[in-house]
Each structure stands twice: as structure tokens, then as C-alpha cells.
Amino acid sequence: MNDLTLVYSDEFKKHVMDRAHPESPERLEHTINAARELLVECKETIEIIKPETIEKEDLLSVHVPDHIAKIEAISKAGGGIITLDTTLNEHTYDIAKLAAGATKLAVKVVDENYSKTSFAVVRPPGHHAETNSAGGFCFFNNIAVAAEWLISRKGYRRVVILDIDHHFGNGTSHIFYHRKDILYVSIHAHPMYSYPGSGYPTEIGIVEGMGYNVNIPLLPGTESIDWLHSLIFASNIIEQFQPEIILVSVGFDALSGDPVGILNLNNNAFFGAGYIINQLANRLCKGKISCTLEGGYKIELLEEVSKKFFKGLLGYKPKIMEKLQEIRISNHTNSMLSQVKRALTDYWEF
């Protein structure tokens, strides 16, 4: 069994929105280079495999037919505009299907015990894609497709999606908003100051899904220690849910200086996040973790932060974890977590 399997193809570079667009093909080069360096540096078994394109049946499990047809038609016509920041070229439809297929394959290799942990190094990202619309650089909801496949085709009863991208994954949240078999937990920049303008603590789900949508919004300038304390807070809820696998939407756009971010994390925050997720999975679900790439646009930092996150996933413990015991959470973040507790007090123990 591999310790870490990455799913990647150079084909992902064919989707281009604009030469100046932050969601650029160059993003993936730095992340996959980090993995290749780890192949040499680490004793663990790490493999890079090629993706498989998604079947339309899988897309239809979370998207309406008209949405899929719209993306296909615009792309086949040579490209066009969905929103001002979300555009297509002639390759977008095929590459978006490949990204969804890569995310499903990453989940599949963990489900089948081929690998303990996996990471789909993909673009375009997916967590802003709604059932019936694209937006926020996203066309199909990669992680939602994979989660639904686990539930409907593999018989899983409890799947958690942990979203640590800078932005609230409105698409993923809304797709499963009425469900209790998929727990969605997101740590993101406060919607009052950041796209997509939703993801408040009071958005907790509907009908059977009430309490199974957990939003932890953080104020502009939030730093690494507070963010990691928030992740530990989220881990307490995940532990009560007892998932059979942990799926992670990973975005590195919370790093300080990211062109579309307002948080102030350093690389070691993601080292710590990888380690916390590793420990959580070992306690709850035999170490089963599958990640997919979402955002992260400060190109010069992506190789180092990717490497640190991968090392955390492999169980390497960073020094920043010691600081969590020494440095208390700030008053403003503590206040935000109190709001989350109030919204969810009828559903989880705090």
C-alpha cells in the first residue's frame, strides 16, 4: 500500500481563462514538483498516477443535465464567458471532466486500500460549482462527485468533507445542504469581506441536514495559530460524526499575500493542518484521507507550502504544533468560534 498517491496530468494545463488570470496552469507545476522532491527525500512510498476522465453519469449525480450541456456547448464552440472571472476555452469541458475524474480516482485508490492517503493535483478547482451553475473559477464540483460516488456506489454511510480553502465552498455546501450522511465543515474568510458572500455560522443545513453544515468564518488578517486552533475546533465535530473517510478540499489561498486572499497564514500553518488531519484520520477511519486541490495563487509559495502539507499528511509533526499549546487563541477568533457554538449547540457537544 502506498503512503501517498498523487493523481496528476499535464493535460490540466490546457484549460486557460486568461494569461493574467490567477488560476493559471503554472500553479500545478509547483505543487507536483513538491511531490517529486518528496519522492527522493522521504522514506515513505509515494506514487504519481495519471487520472481518468469522469463519466457523465457521475456528473449527473450532483449536477443537472442543463448545466453539463451548457459547459460542453460553450467549450465546443471555442470558449466563452460564464462570469467575469470564470471563462472557458476550447479545452475546458474535457479538462473539467478530467479534474472530476482525477478526484474520484484519488478517492477510489484510498477506498480500495491501494493507498492510505491521496491527493488530486487538479485544475480547474470545483468547490464553488453549484448543482446548476459555474462560478469562482469552478465548473464541475470535483469533491462532491467523489463524495456522492462513495455514498451511492460504495455504500459509505458517513463521509466528511473538510474544506480548508480560503473561500467558503458554496457549491459543495449547497449540494449536500439537506443531507446528514455527508458532513460539510469549512474554515474560510468571513463572507462579509470575501467571495462568495455566504458561509455564515447560522447556515447549518436544512431538514435532515440541520447541523451537518458547519461554517467557521475568520476575520481579515487571521494568522496561523488562530487558524490551526479553528481546525482543532472543527476536528472535535468531525470526531463526533465518526466518518469512514475524510475528504479534504485543499486551497492554499489563505497564505499571506495571496492575490485573492485576506488571511495571513504562513507555510507552517498547512504543515500543521496536514498533521492534524493525519492524526484525526488515524483515530477515526484507519488513516483514510483523500484530498483535491482548490485554490492557491501566490505562485512563488506553492512549492514549499505543498511540500509541507504533504509531509503533514504523511505524519511528520511540525514545530508549530508545540506553539498551539503555548499561545492562546485571540479574542476575535474566540468570538467567532462562540458564534459557531451557538448555532450548532443543539447538534454537537462543545
Secondary structure as GFF3:
##gff-version 3
##sequence-region A 1 350
A	DSSP	beta_strand	2	7	.	.	.	ID=ss1
A	DSSP	three_ten_helix	10	14	.	.	.	ID=ss2
A	DSSP	alpha_helix	26	41	.	.	.	ID=ss3
A	DSSP	beta_strand	46	49	.	.	.	ID=ss4
A	DSSP	alpha_helix	56	59	.	.	.	ID=ss5
A	DSSP	alpha_helix	65	76	.	.	.	ID=ss6
A	DSSP	beta_strand	79	83	.	.	.	ID=ss7
A	DSSP	beta_strand	86	89	.	.	.	ID=ss8
A	DSSP	alpha_helix	92	111	.	.	.	ID=ss9
A	DSSP	beta_strand	115	120	.	.	.	ID=ss10
A	DSSP	alpha_helix	142	154	.	.	.	ID=ss11
A	DSSP	beta_strand	159	163	.	.	.	ID=ss12
A	DSSP	alpha_helix	170	175	.	.	.	ID=ss13
A	DSSP	beta_strand	182	189	.	.	.	ID=ss14
A	DSSP	three_ten_helix	207	209	.	.	.	ID=ss15
A	DSSP	beta_strand	213	218	.	.	.	ID=ss16
A	DSSP	alpha_helix	224	241	.	.	.	ID=ss17
A	DSSP	beta_strand	245	250	.	.	.	ID=ss18
A	DSSP	alpha_helix	267	284	.	.	.	ID=ss19
A	DSSP	beta_strand	289	293	.	.	.	ID=ss20
A	DSSP	alpha_helix	299	313	.	.	.	ID=ss21
A	DSSP	alpha_helix	320	326	.	.	.	ID=ss22
A	DSSP	alpha_helix	331	344	.	.	.	ID=ss23
###
